[in-house]
């Protein structure tokens, strides 16, 4: 483990339970022993354990948490929306969760300077999402610069070869929605990104997608959208 910063005394402290391994060292150890965090650190954690994913040659650890159920996913999405004060990006055309969509509308109404990006990949799958877009435009004028910034951005990617994204990100945390663990065709579980720097990276990802999309920033443009189901 040369060059990793792991010393004999540090390993001894871990083994004796005197110290808990940090996310950075967990990532290094998982890579060395080719084992999951649940296997290596079961003695240090309770049942609700966050994972440390390692990426790149610098052994950077990314704190994440699996959201294996719909209830956990929905709760995390609502928490992200409630915690957004500067920017909120929601990507995907499958949203139909009324509490989640209602929470977005609530925070936009209460926080006039919160910048919101709603990015669609193809037409909305549900009428509920189309109705939500209409309400966003009733709450905010995308052409208004009253706050000194443009606070509402709605766009749609119509390129069938462009992969869809399903995520919600604020300046603090982010969730990436994943295909269901139980039902084909659904996206009812996900991964929670706990590190603000990772969440901000996903916010930037959404901001970079928006300029290449067709804008849906008038009521007529939204009302002309077809709904898939």
Secondary structure by P-SEA (a helix, b strand, c coil): cccccccaaaaaaaaaccccccaaaaaaaaaaaccccccccccccccbbbbbbbbcccbbbbbbbbbccaaaaaaaaaaaaaacccbbbbbccccccaaaaaaaaaaaaacccbbbbbbbccccccaaaaaaaaaaaaaccccccccccccbbbbbbccccbbbbbbcccccbbbbbccccccccccccccccccaaaaaaaaaaaaaacccccccccaaaaaaccccc
